[in-house]
């Protein structure tokens, strides 16, 4: 007798949590992902800023799930979902894969607000390739500055613009000035690498909009002390290879990073279900598709109501909870029970701002400064997948903390540059 | 008063040793390299086989030389050398760089014996990009095998051919069977990943031709015990995306690695000096160019006589010694002394064959088995550039040794594949 097959699209936090929850279920699980690795996205900016190596924050999905004998992991790019036939189609594979239950956890990419022509000049930060491209751009710009004799062009080469004042933008911008002063300055001869200019641009009226207002003000002060120029209520109106236009002001900058706005995976629309403007699939309270209980959508791809008119935020704990919940509902249905509605358990928000500074907001507690920074460290190490990664990351952070140096200043060739 | 300028092309072992030897000389040193990093080439195969991360075996050249205030490091690709004008031209930079002394340490690439059309199907192992491409191919072939239902095609996907029985080929081939059995087997469901077939092909009549004959026989036995098929006196007559032809026999194999033959950098010929068939520059005993004492050639690019009609081998210690010697001769000439001839100090040969086995041959001593393996470990850790790298590599090797797992099984996109 063949057992029911649960297909999970995506090996991120949502997909992995779903697969793990099905470890001892009487089902066959198939996890399909476009990459071979699970990625610890909250630390991705530390690959971009040369603090960590790609392998420190990622692990092969099949390695993470290797003890789960009912689970097969396949590397592939899902291009179509046929809900009538209950199959998914994978690029370069003629035969579709059938499912009895489908959990779609395909995540989101950055959104350029309809200006996709900006993407080549301002990479976002969702995949390892993105982070490696950012690292390559940052380092290559400084290398070019060492050749340059014109002060204006040197200035443009060492100006870094980060677009977006959410957690990713704040964390990325906050680490660059110290990196330039402590690690890069001693290495360059023809210009002052420590004088690199870092500009953080946010369209709204405060940083970290998911945090309380007082925290936003404090974070801004902290960033400015670190040497970051913070521009609030500033819209990016143009991005080219040479810089950005902020409102009417032209800012010459070789390096522009994009950390603003999300656009959910096109697989949401491929489901043929109702999606919101960001491409998120409107799901029922139990995370299933309206009218099709065999399909659930979890993580950044799902639009789920929370409280006070707010949505469940696009953060890792939410994706983990949704993935596990969708899997639990599959088990409930197989056991003849009815699926339960999803309830989001808010574990709080954490963001770090450079060395020794962070903010943490829990439902009944706020922590800032160095205690929050150590908390941030502890939580991130704790959740890093795999024992080896934790040790390696601790070692590299310890080294960076004590010496102010960075470990991974490699420029390797790739699709996006030299 | 401007000081004499010494330009060094290449930041490998030869170039770096030359730069360091000029640290306290009354000269300006300019080091030009196509990459931003010095690479510990002897461990490059450990990036290809997923044991180490790229950043474990490399360090930014400017970081290594940051305390040397008379030295500037430039990222650039030297395209021409004008000995009459005493300048070098760098790609994308209009103005040439003048020199008073030039040390060319541009190294070698793999040679396909005139069959350059094989290169896309059988990557060599000289740069980090090469190693990442090898890693990607190896892992992608196993991922494809997990999809495959035809036993013959699955066999071809999990057959790995290593061409060349020198140290690189032996070290690379020797680690793959254990990797497949211990790390990959538990992770795959549709086939036995531990049954991967590894074939080592050598055109000559023994492995490790630089070692004594008895050692070659022992290494062959060791490799065969590990599960490597060794084919001696076997010529590769064709390489395609689907496999290799060995003499008349067709061997279906998705993964072919090239570790045979060297071709020196084209900069040798660009010097307009006499080169041998492998492109190595024939230098005077003091490593300078015949008729042009302002130019020295060191490392794999130099053809230097040693003893008994043999040449100085293309190994790291030789490159280090040559680089330091050429720099010492520059200092001698500046001080009005005459340059000294180069004398190679043979420190012995070392090669490892999988876990716990290695061979070491010194002028008056031979070590094999586990003691040689620990010696190999010790020497390679000792010479790894940078404190952090040593610790990180020790940690990763310790992890791999105790758990049989590998840390860096990432497939990241690049020029050569998905």
Interface residues (C-beta under 8 A of the other chain):
Chain A: X35 X36 X37 X53 X54 X55 X56 X58 X60 X62 X63 X66 X67 X71 X72 X73 X74 X75 X76 X93 X128 X129 X132 X139 X140 X143 X144 X146 X147 X186 X187 X188 X189 X190 X388 X391 X392 X395 X396 X399 X405 X407 X408 X409 X410 X411 X412 X413 X414 X415
Chain B: X35 X36 X37 X53 X54 X55 X56 X58 X60 X62 X63 X66 X67 X71 X72 X73 X74 X75 X76 X93 X128 X129 X132 X139 X140 X143 X144 X146 X147 X186 X187 X188 X189 X190 X388 X391 X392 X395 X396 X399 X405 X407 X408 X409 X410 X411 X412 X413 X414 X415
